[in-house]
């Protein structure tokens, strides 16, 4: 089954060594069966080595030029980045680039222009007209000196900013001669503007520059796909053409997932209808269901865990996740899943036939800066099972508000077997579930090691499976478990 890793978290050390760190971790990625790695933004950002990468400054600087206080980005140099991708490919793992096209930040000079001031909570409501402002919109990239591309970005390329240097005031400014894109999320009446200098996709030169960079980037890196940042703020139809050209250039269909941060499934479905069907979406509604299940003292009805989610409505386009860099504690979209529920949450995305699961670096390897420990060996066991197995069939037992379960037929290392998963956000107990008639008489054990007593399946291939309070259990054929190399290797951890 395809499973990917978000290979960073917000609080990584700004030491320029992460690309090398990832390269050294490839043997572990391979052991866990990871199909692809989502890498953080590789381009130089406004705060240099201190920038996580979303304050895009120079797309063409992948850690090659002395700009914004350093040659390297937070994660390393261009040479390190290209070597990492090469090593991933040698081990059969795809690499996905994080693409930030919504805005640019850290301009090299200001311009004095005319702009209209818009209301913060209603971007179509004009507060003041024809105001003379001084804005940071001129990007000359002096450290790069025209290598790869000599285009100078100016206010002509942008729709607006949120800071007037002349008055030192923060306000939403829409530039004279420009208008917000109308095919964007309707929060604040129009949510085209998010931050920085907002790219105007109606300007031919802006579109041409992004196309030129896209061709150069793919040729340079041999990347396998893209994670698209902040797509709710970008014209919903823009990526159709850009991705068509990348697919033609790459001579294959790239893996593409977009970040549309909304728990409203109707908004996600509308985006899918507008964007050409090439973009999968992170299952944000599922993340918020998981958050509710973890934070409501067991009152969440687990039968509705997949209600109104991408997994339920469009599983072939759903990328499921538990947490990410934005949901971490202290971040703008903080909605951190409580530790006691992490294993259940990962069971709900990793041990299912539907969707493409994405595991978070901070959950797998920890967040030292915040004293957050890794979820632990049980996450690694579930991940290895997911990464090395094909899920053939699935049957749900979602018949209790607290305890839900399901069974699967899976194929792993050429052998067919069954799997039974049972979890709860409140009281433990048992549930009778049928795995498969072919499993009759087989002895099943708990992969996660909580239940020492094996279970023998009856003539129907079913049994009363157990789960502890606020926990998860995963049951698999005892004889086969010892033969499955990826799982056997984890037993000593």
N, C-alpha and C positions, 0 to 999 in steps of 0.2 A: 504494500500500500504506500502511496506517496505521502511523505511526511517531511515537513520543512522545519528549520530552526531559525528563529530570529536571533542572529549571532551577536547581539550587543544589548546593553541596558544603559540607562541615562547616566549613571554615576560611575562609569568606567574611568580609570585613571587617565588623565590627559598626558600620556607619556610617549605617544607616537609609536607604540609597540603592539597595538591590537592586531594589525594584519599578520605580524609574525606570530603572535599568540594563537591566532586562529589556525595558522599553518601547522603549528605544533600540536594542535588538538585534533587534526584530521583523523588520526587512527581511532580516536574515540567516536567521532562522527560516524565513521565507517562501521564500527562495532555496533552502534545503536541503530544502524539501518537508515540513516537520514538520506533523503533523496536530493534535497537542495538546501542551500544556505542563503538566507536573506541578510545581505551585508548592509551596514549603515552607509549614509551618504558619503561618497568618496571625494567630492569636490571641495575646494577651499571655501570655507565659510567666514562670515564677518568677524567672528571672534577668534579666528585662527585655531591654534591647538586646543583652546578652551571650549570650542564650539562643537556640540554634538553633531552638527552638520546640516541642520534645517534652516539656518540663516544664510542661504546660498549667496556667495559673492562671485566667484569665477568658476563656471562649469568646466572650463578647459584646464584648470589647475587641479590635478589629482594628487597633489603633494610633490610638485616638481619645481615650483618657483618660490622665491623669497617674497611672500606677500602676507599681510596681516600678522607680521611678527615671527613667521617661521616658514621653512620650506615644507615640512611635514604637516599633515592634518592631525587631528586628535588621534587618528588611527595608524598613521604612518606615512610612508612615501609612495609615490606612484610605482616605483620599482617593487616595493613590498606588496602593493595591491595586485599588480599583474602577476607576480610570482605566486601569490595565494590562489588566484583563480586558476592558474596553470596546475598547481598541485591538487586542487579540488577536482579538476577535470581528469587528472591522471588516476584518481581514485574513484571515478565514476559518479561524482557529486556535482550537481549543478550550482551555479552562482547567480544570485539575483541582485540587481542594483537598485538602490533606493533613489528615486528620481523626484526632485523638488522643482517643479515648474511654476508654482503659484506666485512666487515673489522672489525678489533679490534684496540683499541688505549689505550695508557696509560700503556705500558708494564713495568714490574718491573725491568728488567735488559736488558743490551745490549749483542749482539754477534758480533764477528768479522768474516765476511764471504766474499766471492767473489761475485761480481755482475756486470752486464752490465748496463751502463747508456743509457737510451732511450730518444729520443726527446720528448719534452712536447706535441707538436702538431702532432706527428707521433710515436706512441708507439711501432711500429715495426721497426723503424729506429734506429740503434745502433750508439750512439755518441762516446762511449768509451767501450772497452772490458776489462773483467777480472780485475776490479778495486777492491782493498781491502777496505771494508767499515765497519763501526761500526753502527749497526742498533738496534733499540728498538723492539725486537721481542720475548723476553722471558717473559712469563706470568706465575708466580708462585702462585699468589693469596694468599699472606701470611696471610691476615686477615681471610680467610675462612678455612685455615689449612686442606684442603683435604675433608671437609664435602661435601657430595653428589657426589663428583668427585675429584680424585687426579691427573688428567692428567695435565702435564706441557706443555704449548704451546711454541714452538720454531720456528726458521726460517724454519724448515722442513715443517711447516703447511702453510706457506705463499708464495706467488709468488713474492711480492716486497713491497717496501715502497717508500716514497718520501723525506727522510731526512737521511743524513750521519752525525752521531754524531762526527765522527773524524774530518771532515772538516767544520762542522756546515753549510753545504750547502743543499739547497733544490733541489733535482733532482730526476727524475723517475728512480728507481733502480729495475731491474729484476734479481732475485737471480740465481746464478749458479745452474743448475740442474732443474730449473723451467721455465715454459713458460706461457705467458698470455693465458687464455682460448680463443678459437677462435670463439665460438658461443655466441658472445656478440654484443652490439651495435657497429657500425663501425665508430662512431665519433672518431677523432684522429687516424683513421685507425684501432684502436682497443681500446675500452673503458673499458677493464677489470678493470684497476686500476682507483680508484676514490680518495681514501684517506686512511690514516693510514696504518696498516699492512694488505695487501690484501689476503683474504683467498684463498688457492689453492684447488679447488674442485676435482682435479685429485689425491690428496693424500688421501689414504684410511682412515688414522687416523683422518683427518679433517672431512670427511664425517661421520665417526663413532661417533665423539664427538657431532656433530650437531644432529645426530639421538638420541643419549643418552639424550642430553638436551631436545629435543622435547618431548620425552616420559615422562621425569621427569616433565617438565613444564605443560603439559596437565594434568597429574595425580595430580599435586600439585594445580593447579588453577581452573580446570574445565572450561577452557576458551571455547568459542563457535566458534571462527574463528580467522583469521589472516589478518593483513595488512602487506604486504611484501615490505620492503624498498629497493630502488635502484636496481630493478631487471634487468635493462638494462646493469648492470655491472657484473651480475652473469650468469654463463652458463645457457642458455635458457632451457635446459632439466633437470637441477638439481632438481627443486622442484617437478617433477613428482613423484619420489619415496618417498620423504619426506612427501608429502601431502597424498599419498596413505596410508602410515603407520599411519598418524594422523587420517585419516578417519576411518580406521580399529580400531584404539585405541578408538576413540570417539563414534564409533557405530552410526555415523550420518555423513551427508555431511556438513562439516564446511563452513561457509561463508569465502571466500578468495578473497581479492582484492590486486592487485599489482600496485606499483608505477613505471611506465615506462614513464619518463619525456621526451616526444617528442610530437610535434604537427603534426608529419608525420604519418598519418593513416596507410600507407603501413608498416611502422616499427611495429606498434602495431599489425597489422594483421599477420605479420610474427612471432611475438612473440607468438601469440595465436596458430599458427600452430605448433610451436615447443614445447610448454609447457604442452601439454596434455589436454587442454580444461577444467582444474579445476580452473583456475584463471580468475576472472573478472579483468578489468583494469579501472583505473581512466580515465575519458574522458578529457585528456589534450587538444586535439584539440578543444573541445567545450569551455574550459576555455579561450583559446586564441581567439576564435571567440567572446566570451563575452567581452574580453578585447578590441578588435578592435571596437566593437559596442559602447563601453563606452568611447573611447578615440579618435574618429575620427570626432567629431563635427557633428554627425548626417549623415555623408556620407556613413556609412556602410549600405549595402543593407540587410535589415532584412530578406528577403526571403531566404538568404543563411546562416542563423544563425546555422543550423545543418549540413551544407555542410562538407563532409569529416570528420565526427566525429564518435565516437563509437556509439552514440545514433542512427545515421543514418544507419550505416553499421551492427552493432552487438548489438542491444539494450538489448538483454538478458544477455550480458556480460559487459554492460556499467555501471560504477558508476560515476554519474555526480556530479560536484561540482562547486562552484563559486570561492572560495578562500581557501587557506590552510596555514599552518604554514610556508611553503617555499615561498609562494607568498606575504607574508606580507612585508610591507615597511621596507627596511634595510636588507632583506634576499637575499641569493644567487640567487634565482629564482624570484625575485621581479617582480610581474605583477599584482598588486593590482587593483581590479575592482573599478572604481571610485564610490563614494557613491551615486551619483544621479541615477546610473543605477542598484544599488544592488537589488531593489525590482523587476525590470523587469527580472534580471538575475535569481533570485530565482523563479519567476513565471515560467520561461522556464525550470526549472528542477523539481520543486515540483508539478506543476499542469499538468503533462503529464503522459500518460499511460506507456511510455517507459523508461527504465533505472531505476537504484536504486539511488535516490538522497542522497547526503551527505552534511549536513549543517555544517558550520564552527563555532566553539565556539566563535571566535572573532566577528562574525557577530551577533550571537544570544545574547551573554552576554557582548560584548564590549572588548576593549583592553585598560585598564586604563593606562598602562605604556606609550602608545602612544596617549593618550587622544582621543581614537576612541570610539564613542558611539555605542551601539547596533543599528542594522538596525531599530529595533522598532517593534511596535505591529503588523504591517502589515505582517512582516515576520512570527511572531508567529501565526497569523491567517492562513496564507497559509500553514505553517508547520502543524498546528493542522488539517486542512482540509485534507492534504495529508496523515497524519499519521492515521487518523480515517476512511478514505474512500477507497473503491475499485473502480478503474477506469475501467469501463466496455467497453467503446468505445470512439473514438476520431475522430473529423473531422477538418481538417486544412483549414484556410482561409489565406494562405500565398500568397496574390495577390497584395501586395503593398510594395514598397521599404522601406516605413517608418512604416506603421501600419500593424501589423500581429495579427491574432487571431485564436482561435480554440474553439470548443465546445466539451463537454464530457457528457456522461451518467455516473453517479456515483452512488454507493450504500453506504450509511452511516447510521449506527445504524439501519440497517434493512429496510431502506427506500430508494427507488430509486428516483433520481432527476437529474437535469441537471446542467451544469456549463458552463459559457461563459467567456473567458479570452481575453482581448484586450490590446495590449501594443505598445509602440512606442519609438524610440530613437530620435525622432525629433518632428514633428508637431502632435498635437492631432487631434481628429475628430471622425467620426462615421464609423461603418462598419455593414452591414446587415449580420447576421449570424443566422443559424437555429440550435437550440439546439436539439429538438426532438418533433415530433408531439404530443406526450403524454403531453408535457408541454404547449400546447395551452391554452391561457387565464390565465396562471399563472403570478403572479407579481414578478418580479426579482428586487433585490436591489444590490448595490455595497458592497461586503463584506469588502472592504478596506475603505469605508466611505467617498470617495471623491465626490460622486454624490448623492445628497440628494433626487432627484426625481426618484421614482421607474419607471420601464419599464414593460408594459404589453405585453406579447408575443402574436403574431397573430395566425391565425388558423393553420399555418404551424409549430408553435412552434418557430418562429423566431422573430427578432426585430433589430432595429438600435441601436447598443450598443455604448456607448460613452467612450472616453478616453481623458484625458488632455494631454497637451504637455509634452514630456519626462517623461512619466508616465505609469502606469498599472492600469487597472480596472478588477475586478473579480465579475461576476454577478451570483447570486444564488437565489433560490425560497425564497421569504420573509417569508412565513408561516413556511417553514421547518427550516429556519435558527434559529428561536427562540427555536425550539425543539431539536436542536443538542447540546447536553450538552457541548462537548469540545469547540465549537465555542461560545456558550452563555457565558461560563465562562470567555472568553477573552474580552467580550464587555466592561467590566469596566476598562480594562488596558489602 
